[in-house]
Amino acid sequence: MGGATVLVVVSTVMMVITTTMVAIMPPTCQAITNNQQLHPVILIPGSGGNQLEARLTSEYKGTGLLCNRFYPLKKDKEGWFRLWVDIGVSLAPLTECFAERMTLYYDQEADDYRNAPGVETRVTQFGSTQSLLYLDPSFKKITSYMEPLVESIQQLGYKDSQNLFGAPYDFRYGLAPQGQPCHVGSTFLEDLKQLIENASNANGGLPVILVSHSLGGLFALELLNRNSPSWHKQYIKHFIALSAPWGGTVDEMLTFASGNAFGVPLVNPLLVRNEQRSSESNLWLMPRRKHFPPETPLVVTPNATYSSFDVSRFLQDIGFEEGVHPYETRILPLVGKLAAPQVPVTCIVGNGVSTPETLYYGEDGFDKQPDIAYGDGDGTVNMVSLLALEDEWKDEKDQKLKVIKVSGVSHTNILTDDNSLALIIGEIEAINSEMSSLPLVSSL
């Protein structure tokens, strides 16, 4: 399970400065004229935003008889089964099976992350939006993710796998600075780059519109910054980032300290804490120094106070010493600067939703959920993180940036809310018609 992203959906499964007010009507999603060829769109989900399958090999040794012999009950003929998301994980014995199979391990000698021994994983239907629509197609109503967005885009005349594509990935893995080993994350960037080129070539050479949610925005920005301006010019038309946690989140520190059940009533957060700590992408989402200054307390205990400059000490004190080395050698160099890719970027973010800002722990320590002081954001990502590009790129004269705030819309609801969908669809329509749909910075 991840922090600043779509994993808020699990609770449903189991139970830029404000200068202009813009009135947005609900999306009509009328098809763009048949005479106009559409720029292909590629959707990049957030953490937990696509299906993930697993297969167990002879090396797998579960912690109990249930995990070893009886769970899961359903596999295909090659042994693959649904790992994410499986509604059965709300039951404590199955939660433990799930957690041990989702856990990653950092190999310090190889300087890279790997799956648990005996666990193989894969994403399904890369290039299609199918695995982004629902986290479990057997429970469409309660595991819907990008289905409302995809349906709205299709009403413009887009068709899946023709000019509308999906880029699912193993969201447990993150990235490392260029030159450091990072097999899974780097492979995803290579696959995404190839998908972009193929999508453009299959649509008359038109450059692509990237649309990301949450963590997907960090991957997309890294892809852009790892390729040349000439490649951008040929293949990228625009980048629309929804709810991107550019500066990390305080909520991630809660996940590492105490585990996070994301409101799922039957899940003990301590049962999934070690798995959540093991996630490379979760470590990537720790609050960044540039956006959370040293004088801002993020975690307060009877004996210590931690800011974004104290993450290494925080990891040690919560009992996760093994996270310190990868954080210092892989994460800090990666997040030092959010470089401007010189590609037009639109950020659409929620605001006005109570978001964890400071965590207060008592004498019971980190095994008990903290008291929380809240601030502005989208319920998961703090406002300073959502708006980080404004600060980072304020002196980048050649970088086009539009930031749109949608009041009262949460991190995940940005994909389902009528006003949010209207804004997203409006941007895609505007990009296709070479018009600017909104002022440079706006608020709803």
N, C-alpha and C positions, 0 to 999 in steps of 0.2 A: 504494500500500500504506500502511496506517496503523499506528499504534503500539499504544496500549493497548486492543486489541480483538481481534475474531475473526480477524484476519489471521494469527494463529498457525495457523489451519486450512490455510493454504497449504502448510505443511510436510507435512501429511498428503496434500494433493492431489498434491504432486509426489513423493513417495516412497511497648451493645455492649461491653462488658466481659464477661468470662466469669464468669457467676455460677451457671449451671444447666446440667447435662448432660442432654440430651434424646435418648432413643432413638427413632430414626425407622425404620420399616419401609419396604421398597421400595414404590413406589406401586402400589396396587391399581387406582386410577383407575376406581372403580365409578361408574356414571352417577348423578348427583343425581336425586332423585325427579322423576318426570314432572310432578308437580303444582307444582313449583317453577320459576318462570321465572328464567333465568340472567342475571346482569349481563353485558352484552357485554364481550368482552376484545379489546384491540388490542395487537398485538405490534410493538415498535419495535426493529429490529435494531441491532447495532453496526457500526462501520466495516468495510466489506467483507462485510457480512452479507446482502446481497441482490444479485441479478443486475443488471448494468449493460450497456446496449447502446450502440453508437456507429454513426455514419454519417459518411462522408468526403465533403466537398464539393469543388468545383473549387479552392477556396482552399488545400486541403491540399497541402503539399509535404514529403514524408517525407525523411529523411536519406539514404536509399539506394534502389536499384532495387527491392529486396524489399518495402520498406514502401510504395513508391509504386504498384507494379503487381501484385504477386503475393500480398500478405497483407492481409486474411485470404482463405482459399480459399473460404469459405462465407458468403454473404450472402443475405438475403431479397430479394424482388422490388423493394423500396423502398431497398435498399442497407444495411439495418441488419444488424449482426453482433454477436456476443458479445464484449464488451470485458472484462468481469469476470464470472466468472473464465474464462480460456482456458488450458488445460493446456499448450498449445504454447509459452507464454511462458517455460518452463524452458530453452528453447534460446536461446543467446546472441543470434543475429541477431533472433529474434522478441521477445526481451526488450527490445531497443532500440526496436522498433516499438511494443510495448505501452507502454513508458515515455513515449515522446514523445506518444502519444495520451492518456495519463492525466494528463499534466502540466497544471497550472493556471498562469495568469499573473495577477499582481496589477497592475491598472491604477491607478497612483497618482492620475492625474487624475480618474478616475471613482470612486476609492476603493472598488473592488470587484474581485472575482476573475472570471475568464472562462476558457473552454476554450482549448486551442491553436487557432490559426487553421485553419479547414477541418474541425474536429472537432465534430460534434453528438453529444450524449449524452442518454439517457433511461433512466428506470426502467420496469419492466414490471409490469403487474397490480397497480397501487396499489389497496389495499382488500382484496386477497386475501393469503393466506399463501403462495401458490404460489412466489413468487420468493425466499422466505425458507427454504424447505425444503432446497434444494440449490443450491450455487453454480453447478453445471453439471448439469442433469438427465440428460445423457448419461453421467455418471459419478457416479451417486447414492451409491454406497457410500463413495467417497473424498472427495466434496464435500458430504456431509450437514452441515447447519448447525442449523436449528431443527426439523428433522423429528421427532426424539424428543420435544421439548417439545410441538409441535403435536399429535402423536399422543396424548400423555398427556392434553392438554386436551380433545381430541375424545372421549376415553373418558368424560369427565364429562357428555357430551351436547351439547357444542358442535359447530357446523357452520360450515365455512368460508363467509365472505361473508354469513352470516345473523346469527350472534352471535359469531363469531370472525373477526378482521380483521388484516391486515398493513399496515404503513406503511413500504414501502421508500423509499429516498431516495438521492440522489447524495452518497455519504459523503465525497467529497473536499472538499466545501464545508462550511464551518462557519457560525457566526453572528457578528454584530457587535452592539455596543450599540444599543439602540433609537434610531432617528433617523439612523443611519448606513446608507449603501447596503449591501445584502446581498441581492441579488435571489434567488439560488437557495435559500439557507437560509431566508429569510423566506417564500418561496413554499411551502416544505415545511411550515413551521409553520402557514400558512394552510390548506393542504390537510389537515394532520393535525387541525386544529381542526374543519374541516368534516366529516371522517370521524368524529370523536367525536360530533358533533351528529347526524349521519345514523344512526350505529350506535345511539345512544340512542333516537332517534325511531322507528327501525324495530323496537325491542324494548320497546314500551310505555312509553317515557320513562324506563326504568331507566338510572341513571348508569353510566359505563364504568369498567372496571378496565384501567389501563395497565400493561403488562409490557414492560420495556425490557431490553436487554443492552448493557453497556459504553457506548460513545459515545451510544447511543440515550437513555440516562438523562439526559445533559446537555441534549439537545434537549427531552426531556419536561419537565424541571424549568424550562427557559426558557419553554416554552409555558405552563405553569401560572402562572409568575410574571408573564407578560405578559397575563393575563386576570383578570377581576374575581372577588371572592369569590362573587358571585351566580352567575356562570357555573360556578365550581367546584361550587357546591351543586347546581346543576341537572344537570351533565353528568359529574362525576368522583366515582366511588365510592372508589377506592383507587389508589395508585401503587406497583407492585412493581418495584424496580430491582435487576437482577442485575449484579454485577461492575462497578459504575459507577466510573469514574476521576474522582471528584469533585475531587481535588486535583492531577490530572495524574500523570505518571509519569517516572521516571528513564530508563526504556527509550526514551522519546521522544527524549531527548538523544542516545542511541546512534544512533537512526534518522537524525537530522539530521547528526550528525558523520561517520558512516562508512557510512551505508546499512544496511538491515536485510533480510536474505534470509529471516528467520524459520525457519531450519533447512532451507530448500530446498537440496539439495546441488549442483544445477547452476547456480544463480543467483549471479552475482557481485554482491554488495551495492552495489558502486560503480556498476553499470549502472542501478540504480534509485534511487540516492541523490538525484539532482536532482529526479526526479519526486516522491519522498517529501517532499523539502523544500518543494516547490511546494504541497502540500496545505494548504488553509486549516484543515481540521479537525485535522491533525497539529500545527499551531502552537497550536491551542486546547488541546492536551493536554500542553503543556510544564508542568513542575512549578511549582506555584503558591506564591507567597511566604508565604501564610498557613499553609501546611501543611509546607513545607520551610524551616526557619529559616536565616538567613544564615550561621550557624556550621556548617551541615551541608554538607560538600563533596560535590558530585554528580559533577563531572568534574575530574580532576587530570591535569595535563601537567607536563613538566619545567620549564615557564616560567610556568604559571598554574594557579590553582584557581578553579572556578566553582561558585557556589551558585545557588539559584533567584532571587536578587537580581541575578545577573550574566548573565541570558539574553541581553540585547542585546549585551553584549561577547562572549559565547560565539558568537552568530550571526555577528558580524563576524570573529572569529578562525578560524572553520571555513570562511570564504570565502562566506558567505551574507548579505552586507550588505543585499541587497534584502529580507530578511525582517525587518529591524529596525523599519522604519516601520510596517508592519501589526501587528507584535507590540506596539509601544508605543501605537499609536492605536486598535487594534481589540480586541486580546486582553486587555491589562491592564485596561482599563475594564470588559470583559465579565466577568472572573473575580474582581473585587475582593470580591464577597460572594455566598455561596450562600444567597439569601433563602429563608425558609421559606414555602411556599405555603399553609399551613393546610389541607392535604389529608393524610389518613392515608398514611404512607409506610412501606413495608417494604423494607429492604436485605438481600439475600442475597448473601454474599460467600465466596469461598474464602480459606483461610489455611494457613500452614504449608508453603508452596511457595517454594522459593528464587527470589528476585526481585531483579533488578539494583538496587543501592543506590548504588554509587560506581563510576565508570568511570576506569580508569587508562591513559593513553596514554604511549607511550615516544617516543624520538627520531624514529621513523618518521612521527609525526604522525597525522592523522585518516584517512589512507587505509588504515590497518591497523586491524583490529578490536582493541579494548582488552582488557586484563585487567579482570575484573569482581569486585567484592566484593558479596556477596549478603546480603539481609535477608529479612524476612517479607513475605508478600503472596500473590498468586495466580499468580505466575510472570511476570506482565506488569505488574500494578498494585501499587504499594507499599501496605502496610497502612495507613499514615497517610492515604493518599488514599482507600482504600476506606471508612475509618471517619470521613471528614472531617465528615459531617453531624452526628455525635455532638457534636463540638466546636463546630461552627457554630451548632447549634440548642439547645445545652444550657440556654439561658435563655429559650427560646421555649415558654412554658407551654401555649399552645394548639396546638402542633404535635405530633401523634402520630407517633412514630418507633419502629420496631422494627428491630433489627439482628440478623441470624442469620448465624453463621459456620459454615462447613462445612470441617472439617479435611482438608487434603490434596487439595482440589479446585482445579484450575487455572482460569484465566480463561475458557477456552472449554469445558472439560469440565463446567462448571456447567450446561450445556444438555443434557448426556448422562448424567451420573452419576446412578445410581439414588437415592441419598440426596438429592441436590440436587433432582431431579424430584419426589421425595416432598414436600419442603418447599414447592416452588412450587405443586404441586397442592393441598397442604394449605392453603396460604394462600388460593388461589382458592375452595376449598370453604368455608373459614371465612368469607370475605367474603360469599359467597352465602348462608350460613346465619346471618350476623350474629353469629358467635361469634369468639372470639380463640383461635387454634389453638396459640399458644405463649406463654411468658412474654415480657414486654416486650423483654428482651435475653437471648439464649440462645446456646448453642454446641453444635456436634455434633462 
